[in-house]
């Protein structure tokens, strides 16, 4: 069955749930990080499902793949911020990093299937 909206796609649902967890995680950051690490991590995390959603609706293959690639880049940006949060130490980010890796693999697989599909 072909997905009708981005909300039908499992990788988007996982990424959205992960963003909600990122928001919960950053609530415990020090107040002086509100316009620093808290804001940066949240912005980069939101970019993942947002870019997936934008790419989903693009008609051209190159446009779709470009937005999925931007989402992958945002995941890697988040990986660094989660490492930084761990090392500062603002909290245990290991579960979020594991989820990030799963989303990254799912996104890569989805993107690969789009690139190799003939019906796009």
C-alpha positions, 0 to 999 in steps of 0.5 A: 500500500502506498503512503498517502501522507508523510504521517503514514510513513513509519520513519516519520512517526519514529522521528516525530516521537524522537523529537518529543523525547528530545524536548523532554530531555532538554527540559532538564538542561540548565537555564543558561542553555535555553538560547544555546544547546537547548535551542540548537538541539531542538531546532536540529531535531525538529528538522528531521521529520520536517524535512522528511515531510517536505521531501515526501510531497516533492514530485521530482526524485532529486528534490525528494532525495535532497530533503531526505539527505538534509534530514540525515544531516540534521540527525548527525548534527543532533548526534554531536549535540547529544554527545556534548550534552552527555559530556557537559554532563547534562544527562544520559543521552544514550537512549536518544542516540540509539533511537537516532541510529535506528531513525538514520538507518530507516531514513537511509533505507527509505531514501534508497528505495525512493532512488531505485523506484521507477514509479517516482 
